[in-house]
Amino acid sequence: MFKAVAIVGSVVVLGAVGYLFWSGAGPLPDPEGCEVTVGDLTVSLDTEQAEHAATITAIAVARGLPARAASIALATAYQESKLRNLDHGDRDSLGLFQQRPSQGWGTAKQVRDPIYAANAFYDALERVDGYQEMRITEAAQEVQRSGFPEAYEDHAADGRALASALTGNSEAKLSCVVDRADVSAQKMTASGLTPRAERVRQAVEQVFGKQSLGGFEPGGVNTGHMEGSAHYEGRAVDVFFRPVNPDNKRRGWAVAQYLVAHAKRLKIEHVIFDDRIWTSGRSSEQGWRNYNPPDRAGSQAILEHRDHVHVDVG
């Protein structure tokens, strides 16, 4: 009798744990990490790799380079560092691209700055005549001068998929599962933003350049948004892409995907763009999904966030 009760109890417990695991809400939540799915190809990244991939691509977007340039850069960084900002390498090689200070790439500190390193790579790539028509491995080799010139082609497909998503050419194709930020509330500063929201604003403009921003003002805003909006607490920033057209839509998705990739570092809770919303959390069901704006008067483009990326922080 005791054995039968024990077996039944075990089944109940296992069933409950299984349900919680399946729902992503229990003691076995979905692991942190990011995925890009473009066509039949899925590329899995941890959050550090996703941050670096997004930064490398954002620099290409800011420079007005084609997605092909980002594909080459991403395949190169995959091969050289596995998209990690390494503090070591062959001889004096360092950073995402394993650039060597002794070969004129910059100081050790500079080549370990992902933004500097990406710009240095693109500076060299743009000097390669016809790089857009070359195989990815050939263009990368012209920049890197590696002892293994064919190795970059091993990462060409992943580079193309990441570039397609992170340049905004493939919409809502990168999603991350990250812990919700467990942080204390912050007070609004003179800018009308909390320090965490201000950090997001600075991060966006550091990689993409000057942007059309809104949703905050000195002293804070108290009208123009739905009840309970993070804007009223200084926790939200809007990045505008007007008018609504294919080019601005692509640029908006590039910024939106960058923010998702950096959500863990920047303590981001929500990103909304083009009638889609991403929410932080440990369930993969909280990735990009349809956004249902509240019923209220106003432009449909604004209500559905088709003309601006909304981002808010914890």
N, C-alpha and C positions, 0 to 999 in steps of 0.2 A: 504493500500500500504506500509506504513512504517513498519507495523508488518510483512509483507511478506518479505521485504528486511532484517529486523532484523533476521528473522528465517533463511533465506538463508545464511546470514553472519555468524551466529552461527554455522551452519552446516559446512561451509568452515573452520572456525577456529578449530572446533573440529576435522575435518578430518585431518588438518595439524598437530595438536598436536598428534593425534592418529598415524599418519605415523612416526613422530619423535620418539614417544615412542616405536613403533614397531621396528624401526631401531636401537634404542639404542643410537641415536645421539642427541636427543632433550632435552627439559627441564625435561623430566622424564626418565633419563637413568636407565640402570639396576643397582640394588643396589650392593654395594660392598659385597663380600663374596666368599666362596669357596665351591666346591662340589667334592665329590668322588663318581663315579658310577662304581661298580664292579658287573657284572651280573645284577640281577634285583634290587639290593639294591643301593639307593642313600643316601649319608650322607652329610648333609649341615652343614657348619661351618662358623662362622664369621672369620675375618682375624686373630684375636688374637688366637682363638682356633686352626686354621690351623697352625700357627707358632709353637705353643706348640706341636701339634701332630707331625709335621715334625721334630722338635728337638728330641723328645722322640724316634722316629723311627730311626733318623740318628745315635743316640748313639748306638742303637742295631746293625745297619749295621757296624759301626766303630769297634765294639767289636767282630764282626764275629758271632753274635748270629742269630738263626733262626728267620724267620718271626713270628713264634709262640710266641716268647718272646715279640716282639713288640705288638702283638695282646693283650697279657695279660697286658702289661704296659698301653696300650691305654685304654682298658676297665676299668682298675683300676683308671686312671686319670679322665676318664669320670665320674665314680661314685663318686669319692672323691671331685672333684673340678669343674666338667663340663669343663675340660681342660682350667682352668684359674689359674693363679699364685696368689692364695689368700693370703692376709696378716692377715687372721684370720681363726678360726675353733674351733672345740671342744677342750676345754682345751688349750693346747699349739700347736695344730696341725696347720701347715702352708704349703703353696705351692701347687703345682700340685697334689702331692700324699698325702697331709695332713700328712706329716711326723712330728713326735713329737721330738723336741730336748731333752726333758726329758727322752725319750726312746732310746737315743743313735743314732739318725739318723744324728746328726750334729748340728751346731749352727743354730740359727734362720736365720741368713744371708745365710748360706750354703743351707738350705733346700728350700729357696726361689730363689735359682739359678737353673733354669731348667736343665742345663747340670749336675750340681752336683746331683740334685734330681733324675734325670733319672739314672745316674750311680749308685747311692745308691740303687735304686730299683732293678736294674739288678744284683748288687752284692748279694743282698738278694735272688733274684729269682734263681740265679745259685747255691745257696746252697740247693735248694729244689730238692731232688732226684726225678727224673722222671717227672718234671714239664711239659715236652713236651707232655706227654700222658694224663695229667690231664685235666678235664674240666677247662675252663678259670677261672671260679669263684673259683674253688678249689685251683688252683695255686696262684691266687691273694690273697686268704684268708691266705695261708701259709705265705705270705710276710706281709700282712697288719694286720692280727688278728683283723678284724672288728667285731663289735657287730651285723652286718647284713651280714653274710657270703654268702648268695645267691644273694645279690644285684648286684654283679659284672656281673652275667650272663645276666642281663638286657641290658648290653652294649657289649656283646660278639660279636654279628654280626657286629655292627659298628666298633669295634676294629679290627676284621678280615679284613673288607673292607679297612679301613684306612691303616693297615699294608701292605696289598697286594699292594696297590698303592704306598705307600711311601718307601717301600723297593725295588721298581722297578720290582716286580714280575708281576704286572699288569701295562702295559705301558700307559702313557699319560692319566691316569684315574683321576688325580686331576687337576682341573683348577680353577683359581681364577679370579674374576672381581675386579679390583682395579683401582683407579684413576691413570692416568699418572702423573708421578712426575713433579710438577710445581716448578722447581728449577733452580737457576742460574748456568751458566757454571762454571766449576772449572778448575784450571790450573793443569797441570801434575806435579807430584812431582818427586823427584830424582829416585824413583823406576820405573818410567815410567807409573804410574797409577795416576788417580785423587784420591783425598781422598775417594770419594764414592766407586770407583772401588776397592780401597785398602781395604775398609771395607768389601766388598763382599768376596774378597780373604781370609781375616782373618776369616770371619764367616764360610766359607766352611771348612777351615782347623781346626777350633776350634772344630767342631763336627765330621768331618769325618777323621781327622788326616792329616798327610802330603800327598799332592797330586802332581801329575805330571801336572805342570801348564805351560802355554805359552801364546803367543799373546801380550806380553809386554816385555820390557827390560829397563834398566836404560837409560835415555835420550830419550826413545820412539822408536817406530818402524815406518818405512816409506815405507816398501815393504812387499809383501807376502799376502796382503789382497785386497779385491775388492775396487774399488774407493769409497771414502766417508765412509769407514769403521770406526766404533767407536774405533777400535784398534789404529788408527793413532792419536786419541785424548786422548788416555790413559783411555778410558771409558769401555774397554772390557777385559775380562779374558777368556781363554780357559782352560778347565780341561780335560786332555787326559785319554782315556781308551783304551789302545792298548795292544795286537792286538784286532781286532774286533771278539768277540766270545760271547757266551751266558752269561758267568759270568760277563764280562766287560760291556756288554749291560745292564745287570740288575743293576750293580753298577752305571753306567751312568744315568740311569733313576732315581735311588734313589737321586742322586745329583740334577738332573734337577727338580724333583718334590719338593725337599727341597727349591730350589731357587724360584720357583713359589709361594710356601706357604709363603715365607718371602719377596715377591716382594714389598709389601707396605712399610715395615720397611726399606728395603735396597735400595729403589728407583730404582728398576729394571725395565727396559723397554722391553728387549727381552731375551728369553731363547730359544736356538736352540739345538736339539739333535736328532740323528737317523732319519733325514729327516722330522722332525716335528718342528714347531715353535710356541711359545706362546708369545703374545704381551700384555702389560698392556693397560688398558682402561676400560671404563664403559659399553662396549657392550659385552655380552656373546659370540657374534660371533668372538671375538678376542681371544678366548681360543685356545687350541692346534689345529693346522691344518697342512696340508701338506706344506712342505717347498720346494720352487722352486728356487734352486740356479742359479745364473747367468751362462751363457755359458762362460766357460773359460777353459784353459788347466789346467790339474792337476788330482790328484787322485780323483776318484769318492767318495771314502770313506771320504776324507777330505772335498770335496765340499758339500756333503750331511750331513756333521757333524755326521757321523756314528762312528767316533773314538774319538770325543771330544764334550763336552758340552760347548757351547758358551753362555756367559752372558754379557749383557751390561747395563749400568746405565744411568740415566739422567744427 
